[in-house]
């Protein structure tokens, strides 16, 4: 996933597994840690049931079972989740919950190994890109019989696209995130409504050490822009669909933006330049919003709607994806009902509202009913709702390997766009 490709996307360093036992139950399956960095709650601890829930109680009903949860979240978000699970247990004291943390670059492999041995968790909380390969391996439960039209309707549409696969519902979205366009209002007071205005703005600011923009040519920051040319990367069978006139238009657009920007590929350089006040625009992830606000000043940071590409009249857009809760396919009836109750609580208005308002952990809700009071979160939510859903139906790793080099070649080295697209297509077709 994206966090594995750029150091700033990672929330932890080293190989670390932390378990919190939230009730009197046996510890979850754990691998031996080889390094434990200093993070909050960095050693296993037992947490008792709190006396009062922090939100409105859920309807009481009898339910029992063991629930183990694996994830890879920042310490602030893990702390918030622990609070939510304590609140859940006040309402359902018969449910025993264990929570285990893994570094992001170890979560998927750890789950695959444990699931293959029949020792996986009840719930895996992971990015939407994890879902399809785990579903194909038979390790995830199909939830389509549990989610009717009313359930689906309460969730923002881009978020729901991230759990539908092969006519199945392979998970439940609990947080939405993606790529947005940040602007330093001190350097660029006016939003660029079109790409021509963006290019002009970049050029007018660029002088000496100050750059209008730094453009990351990595897949997650550029591939979605093919939509501004009316194209798509693949069809719904995962076959390449980019080797078309729309694909040429897309690479030409990227080359035009690269001409007026400092370019990088999957590094922190663009982020650093923006933080230092040396560039006015930045294409980056929603998870860095608080960091950027601290760096340049909260009042100067804004999230713009994407500009319209003058050649087509279509708007640029960033990829949108989710963190999903996936249920294991081998749960017995009791543990399944307990796990499903936990997932429903994480998707409840109380939990979603708390997650959106908790400083440090702020998660963008997937529920339409949750009202955001923070202006920047409102901006981000509006942009993501109009964004380009991450195509989880393709082999993302294969497409990234095949396309990133060709994006760089066409945008920076002047390689004929048609030739770059053909090479990428052939590489994908050889390895599908």
PLY file of the C-alpha trace (Angstrom):
ply
format ascii 1.0
element vertex 432
property float x
property float y
property float z
element edge 431
property int vertex1
property int vertex2
end_header
0.00 0.00 0.00
0.98 3.68 -0.23
2.47 3.75 3.25
4.97 1.11 2.19
6.22 3.20 -0.72
7.01 6.50 1.00
8.52 6.89 4.42
6.08 9.59 5.40
3.18 7.18 4.94
4.50 4.80 7.56
3.26 5.14 11.12
5.92 2.92 12.72
9.46 1.70 12.14
10.80 -1.79 12.76
9.05 -5.04 13.53
6.66 -4.56 16.42
3.59 -6.34 17.66
1.67 -4.99 20.62
-1.39 -6.65 22.18
-3.86 -5.12 24.55
-6.22 -7.51 26.29
-9.41 -5.60 26.87
-11.07 -8.23 29.03
-10.12 -11.33 30.95
-9.29 -13.58 27.99
-6.38 -15.46 26.48
-3.87 -13.29 24.54
-4.15 -13.12 20.77
-1.67 -14.98 18.59
1.51 -12.90 18.53
4.83 -13.05 16.74
7.97 -12.27 18.67
8.98 -8.59 18.33
12.51 -7.95 17.16
12.44 -4.26 18.04
10.15 -2.11 20.14
10.34 1.60 19.40
9.18 4.07 21.99
5.46 4.58 21.41
2.53 5.07 23.76
1.45 1.78 25.36
4.46 0.02 23.87
4.17 -3.00 26.15
1.28 -5.44 26.58
-1.13 -4.33 29.28
-4.46 -5.36 30.69
-7.28 -2.85 30.60
-10.29 -3.25 32.84
-13.85 -2.43 31.87
-14.55 1.26 32.36
-17.49 2.26 34.54
-19.21 4.59 32.11
-19.34 4.71 28.30
-18.27 7.97 26.65
-21.13 8.03 24.16
-24.81 7.17 24.03
-25.25 3.51 25.02
-26.18 1.01 22.36
-29.31 -1.08 22.93
-28.48 -3.83 25.43
-28.73 -7.41 24.26
-27.15 -10.68 25.30
-24.08 -11.55 23.29
-20.92 -13.48 24.10
-17.80 -14.47 22.23
-14.11 -13.89 21.70
-12.98 -11.18 19.29
-9.40 -10.58 18.21
-8.53 -7.52 16.12
-5.36 -6.95 14.10
-4.44 -3.58 12.65
-1.72 -1.10 11.79
-2.68 2.34 13.03
-0.89 5.31 14.58
-0.65 5.36 18.39
-3.28 8.11 18.63
-5.75 6.11 16.57
-5.05 2.91 18.49
-5.65 4.77 21.75
-9.00 6.01 20.42
-9.97 2.52 19.30
-9.20 1.13 22.76
-11.51 3.74 24.23
-14.27 2.76 21.80
-13.85 -0.93 22.60
-14.08 -0.24 26.33
-17.34 1.61 25.69
-18.57 -1.35 23.66
-17.74 -3.74 26.47
-19.73 -1.71 28.98
-22.74 -2.60 26.87
-21.58 -6.15 26.10
-19.49 -7.44 29.01
-19.74 -11.00 27.69
-17.55 -10.14 24.70
-13.81 -10.59 25.23
-11.62 -8.50 22.96
-7.91 -8.52 22.20
-6.21 -5.89 20.07
-2.88 -6.46 18.31
-0.76 -3.93 16.43
1.58 -4.66 13.51
3.80 -2.36 11.44
2.08 -1.54 8.18
4.63 -3.37 6.05
4.12 -6.55 8.12
0.35 -6.62 8.59
-0.72 -8.35 5.38
1.98 -11.02 5.43
1.36 -11.71 9.12
-2.34 -12.12 8.48
-1.78 -14.39 5.48
0.56 -16.65 7.44
-1.74 -16.84 10.44
-4.88 -17.38 8.36
-3.21 -20.19 6.41
-2.42 -21.86 9.74
-5.97 -21.37 11.02
-4.78 -18.88 13.65
-5.82 -15.55 12.20
-7.80 -12.82 13.99
-11.56 -12.42 14.01
-11.32 -8.94 12.52
-8.63 -7.44 10.32
-8.67 -3.64 10.02
-6.68 -2.80 6.90
-6.66 -0.70 3.71
-9.13 -1.59 0.99
-6.29 -2.77 -1.26
-5.75 -5.73 1.10
-9.24 -7.09 0.53
-9.27 -8.69 -2.94
-6.21 -10.95 -2.56
-7.34 -12.08 0.90
-10.84 -12.71 -0.45
-9.47 -14.77 -3.34
-7.54 -16.89 -0.84
-10.81 -17.69 0.95
-9.92 -16.00 4.25
-12.63 -13.31 4.34
-16.34 -13.67 4.99
-18.84 -12.50 2.39
-21.10 -10.01 4.18
-23.65 -9.43 1.42
-26.40 -11.24 3.38
-25.82 -8.93 6.36
-25.86 -5.59 4.54
-29.11 -4.58 2.91
-29.99 -1.47 0.95
-30.56 0.57 4.11
-27.11 -0.36 5.42
-25.43 0.59 2.15
-27.36 3.83 1.76
-26.00 5.30 5.01
-22.39 5.10 3.73
-20.74 7.57 1.35
-20.67 6.07 -2.14
-16.88 6.26 -2.72
-16.35 4.37 0.53
-18.76 1.62 -0.46
-16.90 1.00 -3.73
-13.97 -0.19 -1.61
-15.75 -3.24 -0.18
-17.52 -4.57 -3.27
-15.60 -7.20 -5.18
-16.66 -10.06 -7.45
-20.34 -9.50 -6.57
-19.53 -9.91 -2.90
-19.22 -7.56 0.07
-15.81 -8.42 1.48
-15.69 -5.93 4.35
-17.19 -2.86 5.99
-15.61 0.60 5.50
-14.89 2.45 8.74
-12.64 5.32 7.61
-12.22 7.14 4.30
-8.95 8.68 3.11
-7.21 9.63 -0.10
-5.17 12.11 -2.10
-6.05 15.81 -2.13
-4.64 19.12 -3.35
-3.28 21.31 -0.55
-2.55 25.02 -0.96
-0.57 27.49 1.11
-2.89 30.52 1.10
-0.07 32.83 2.19
1.86 32.04 -1.01
-1.11 31.52 -3.34
-4.15 33.44 -2.07
-6.48 32.37 -4.90
-7.62 28.86 -5.79
-6.75 27.67 -9.29
-10.04 26.79 -10.99
-8.34 25.33 -14.09
-5.06 23.67 -14.87
-4.06 26.75 -16.87
-4.57 28.88 -13.76
-2.60 26.36 -11.70
0.31 26.41 -14.15
0.27 30.20 -14.29
0.21 30.40 -10.51
3.12 28.01 -10.17
5.17 29.97 -12.69
4.45 33.33 -11.05
5.67 32.12 -7.65
8.74 30.18 -8.77
11.88 32.20 -8.12
15.19 31.14 -6.61
14.64 28.66 -3.75
10.86 29.18 -3.86
8.91 26.79 -6.05
5.31 27.00 -7.11
4.88 23.28 -6.66
6.72 20.00 -6.32
5.07 17.07 -8.09
5.39 13.48 -6.97
5.13 11.22 -10.01
4.38 8.11 -7.96
1.38 6.00 -8.99
-0.93 7.05 -6.16
-0.44 10.75 -6.96
-0.74 10.63 -10.74
-2.59 7.56 -12.03
-6.01 8.85 -11.00
-5.58 11.89 -13.25
-6.31 9.75 -16.30
-9.94 10.45 -15.43
-9.44 14.11 -16.38
-8.92 12.84 -19.92
-11.97 10.59 -19.81
-9.91 7.40 -19.52
-9.39 4.61 -17.02
-6.52 2.30 -16.14
-8.37 -0.97 -16.58
-11.70 -2.59 -17.31
-13.55 -4.47 -14.59
-11.79 -7.70 -15.51
-8.51 -6.00 -14.61
-7.31 -5.79 -18.23
-5.35 -2.66 -19.23
-7.52 0.07 -20.74
-5.06 2.97 -20.64
-3.41 2.42 -24.04
-5.89 4.70 -25.76
-5.97 8.36 -26.87
-7.19 9.18 -23.36
-4.01 7.65 -21.97
-1.85 9.78 -24.26
-3.81 12.84 -23.12
-3.11 11.86 -19.50
0.66 11.50 -19.93
0.78 14.79 -21.82
-1.05 16.44 -18.92
1.48 15.04 -16.45
4.36 16.22 -18.64
2.89 19.73 -18.72
2.63 19.82 -14.92
6.13 18.36 -14.56
7.55 21.11 -16.76
6.63 23.78 -14.20
7.28 21.77 -11.02
10.16 20.14 -9.24
9.53 16.42 -9.57
10.17 13.47 -7.33
8.96 9.88 -7.18
7.78 8.36 -3.89
9.98 10.50 -1.65
9.35 13.09 1.06
10.86 15.94 -0.93
7.56 17.51 -2.00
6.18 17.30 1.54
9.31 18.89 3.00
9.30 21.76 0.52
5.69 22.54 1.35
6.34 22.39 5.09
9.27 24.77 4.69
7.11 27.28 2.84
9.01 26.79 -0.41
6.11 25.53 -2.50
2.50 26.66 -2.65
0.71 23.53 -3.86
1.06 19.92 -2.75
-0.66 16.72 -3.86
-0.63 14.48 -0.82
-2.58 12.22 1.53
-5.37 13.33 3.85
-3.51 11.82 6.83
-0.90 14.58 6.61
-3.36 17.46 7.04
-2.61 18.08 10.72
1.12 17.84 10.14
0.97 20.40 7.34
-1.20 22.76 9.38
1.35 22.74 12.19
4.19 23.38 9.75
2.81 26.39 7.83
0.13 27.62 10.21
-3.42 26.42 10.54
-4.91 29.55 8.99
-2.76 29.26 5.85
-3.54 25.66 4.94
-6.52 24.90 2.73
-7.72 21.94 0.68
-8.89 22.93 -2.80
-11.30 21.27 -5.13
-9.32 19.90 -8.04
-8.90 22.16 -11.10
-10.56 21.49 -14.44
-8.35 20.38 -17.32
-9.02 22.88 -20.10
-8.40 20.38 -22.92
-11.29 18.16 -21.86
-13.44 20.19 -19.48
-13.10 17.40 -16.90
-11.84 17.83 -13.37
-8.66 16.28 -12.00
-9.21 13.99 -9.01
-7.25 12.05 -6.43
-7.64 8.43 -5.45
-10.01 7.62 -2.61
-9.86 4.46 -0.50
-10.84 3.22 2.94
-9.72 1.33 5.95
-12.08 -1.62 6.20
-13.03 -4.10 8.87
-12.74 -7.59 7.41
-14.25 -10.63 9.15
-12.51 -13.99 9.04
-14.33 -16.70 7.12
-13.74 -19.45 9.70
-15.44 -17.98 12.77
-17.90 -20.09 14.77
-21.41 -18.71 15.24
-20.82 -17.17 18.65
-17.59 -15.40 17.73
-19.05 -14.29 14.41
-22.00 -12.56 16.09
-19.69 -10.92 18.62
-17.34 -9.74 15.85
-20.22 -8.41 13.76
-21.48 -6.47 16.80
-18.03 -4.87 17.20
-17.93 -3.87 13.53
-21.42 -2.37 13.78
-20.35 -0.35 16.79
-17.33 1.04 14.91
-19.74 2.09 12.18
-22.27 3.60 14.60
-22.89 7.37 14.60
-21.49 7.59 18.13
-18.18 5.96 17.22
-17.85 7.67 13.84
-18.54 11.08 15.39
-16.02 10.48 18.18
-13.37 9.39 15.68
-13.89 12.54 13.61
-13.64 14.89 16.60
-10.78 13.37 18.59
-7.63 15.45 18.15
-4.63 13.50 16.92
-6.70 10.57 15.74
-9.20 12.38 13.54
-10.69 9.92 11.10
-12.91 10.94 8.23
-16.29 9.26 8.72
-17.88 7.01 6.14
-21.37 7.68 7.47
-23.36 10.35 5.66
-25.15 11.31 8.89
-22.00 12.45 10.72
-21.67 16.23 10.61
-18.17 17.68 10.60
-17.58 20.95 12.44
-13.96 21.39 11.40
-13.69 23.43 8.19
-10.67 21.57 6.84
-12.31 18.19 7.41
-15.36 19.50 5.59
-13.13 20.50 2.67
-11.44 17.11 2.62
-14.74 15.23 2.86
-16.19 17.18 -0.07
-13.13 16.53 -2.23
-13.05 12.81 -1.39
-16.74 12.39 -2.14
-16.00 13.65 -5.67
-12.77 11.65 -5.94
-11.70 8.66 -7.98
-12.20 5.35 -6.16
-9.03 3.29 -5.97
-9.47 0.42 -8.46
-9.21 -2.50 -6.04
-10.33 -4.88 -8.80
-6.90 -4.71 -10.46
-3.59 -6.16 -9.32
-2.34 -2.88 -7.87
1.24 -4.04 -7.29
1.52 -5.19 -10.90
0.11 -1.95 -12.27
2.36 0.15 -10.06
5.49 -1.72 -11.14
4.55 -1.49 -14.80
3.35 2.09 -14.90
5.51 4.18 -12.58
8.62 3.87 -14.72
6.63 4.79 -17.83
5.01 7.78 -16.13
8.46 9.09 -15.24
9.81 8.29 -18.70
7.03 10.16 -20.52
6.75 13.10 -18.09
10.47 13.76 -17.58
12.47 12.19 -20.39
10.28 13.02 -23.33
9.51 9.42 -24.24
6.64 9.18 -26.71
3.48 8.68 -24.59
2.10 6.03 -26.91
5.31 4.03 -26.67
5.32 4.32 -22.85
1.73 3.11 -22.66
2.45 0.17 -24.95
5.41 -0.94 -22.84
3.35 -0.73 -19.66
0.50 -2.67 -21.24
2.78 -5.45 -22.45
4.41 -5.81 -19.06
1.04 -6.10 -17.33
-0.27 -8.61 -19.87
2.86 -10.75 -19.50
2.49 -10.96 -15.73
-1.27 -11.19 -15.23
0 1
1 2
2 3
3 4
4 5
5 6
6 7
7 8
8 9
9 10
10 11
11 12
12 13
13 14
14 15
15 16
16 17
17 18
18 19
19 20
20 21
21 22
22 23
23 24
24 25
25 26
26 27
27 28
28 29
29 30
30 31
31 32
32 33
33 34
34 35
35 36
36 37
37 38
38 39
39 40
40 41
41 42
42 43
43 44
44 45
45 46
46 47
47 48
48 49
49 50
50 51
51 52
52 53
53 54
54 55
55 56
56 57
57 58
58 59
59 60
60 61
61 62
62 63
63 64
64 65
65 66
66 67
67 68
68 69
69 70
70 71
71 72
72 73
73 74
74 75
75 76
76 77
77 78
78 79
79 80
80 81
81 82
82 83
83 84
84 85
85 86
86 87
87 88
88 89
89 90
90 91
91 92
92 93
93 94
94 95
95 96
96 97
97 98
98 99
99 100
100 101
101 102
102 103
103 104
104 105
105 106
106 107
107 108
108 109
109 110
110 111
111 112
112 113
113 114
114 115
115 116
116 117
117 118
118 119
119 120
120 121
121 122
122 123
123 124
124 125
125 126
126 127
127 128
128 129
129 130
130 131
131 132
132 133
133 134
134 135
135 136
136 137
137 138
138 139
139 140
140 141
141 142
142 143
143 144
144 145
145 146
146 147
147 148
148 149
149 150
150 151
151 152
152 153
153 154
154 155
155 156
156 157
157 158
158 159
159 160
160 161
161 162
162 163
163 164
164 165
165 166
166 167
167 168
168 169
169 170
170 171
171 172
172 173
173 174
174 175
175 176
176 177
177 178
178 179
179 180
180 181
181 182
182 183
183 184
184 185
185 186
186 187
187 188
188 189
189 190
190 191
191 192
192 193
193 194
194 195
195 196
196 197
197 198
198 199
199 200
200 201
201 202
202 203
203 204
204 205
205 206
206 207
207 208
208 209
209 210
210 211
211 212
212 213
213 214
214 215
215 216
216 217
217 218
218 219
219 220
220 221
221 222
222 223
223 224
224 225
225 226
226 227
227 228
228 229
229 230
230 231
231 232
232 233
233 234
234 235
235 236
236 237
237 238
238 239
239 240
240 241
241 242
242 243
243 244
244 245
245 246
246 247
247 248
248 249
249 250
250 251
251 252
252 253
253 254
254 255
255 256
256 257
257 258
258 259
259 260
260 261
261 262
262 263
263 264
264 265
265 266
266 267
267 268
268 269
269 270
270 271
271 272
272 273
273 274
274 275
275 276
276 277
277 278
278 279
279 280
280 281
281 282
282 283
283 284
284 285
285 286
286 287
287 288
288 289
289 290
290 291
291 292
292 293
293 294
294 295
295 296
296 297
297 298
298 299
299 300
300 301
301 302
302 303
303 304
304 305
305 306
306 307
307 308
308 309
309 310
310 311
311 312
312 313
313 314
314 315
315 316
316 317
317 318
318 319
319 320
320 321
321 322
322 323
323 324
324 325
325 326
326 327
327 328
328 329
329 330
330 331
331 332
332 333
333 334
334 335
335 336
336 337
337 338
338 339
339 340
340 341
341 342
342 343
343 344
344 345
345 346
346 347
347 348
348 349
349 350
350 351
351 352
352 353
353 354
354 355
355 356
356 357
357 358
358 359
359 360
360 361
361 362
362 363
363 364
364 365
365 366
366 367
367 368
368 369
369 370
370 371
371 372
372 373
373 374
374 375
375 376
376 377
377 378
378 379
379 380
380 381
381 382
382 383
383 384
384 385
385 386
386 387
387 388
388 389
389 390
390 391
391 392
392 393
393 394
394 395
395 396
396 397
397 398
398 399
399 400
400 401
401 402
402 403
403 404
404 405
405 406
406 407
407 408
408 409
409 410
410 411
411 412
412 413
413 414
414 415
415 416
416 417
417 418
418 419
419 420
420 421
421 422
422 423
423 424
424 425
425 426
426 427
427 428
428 429
429 430
430 431
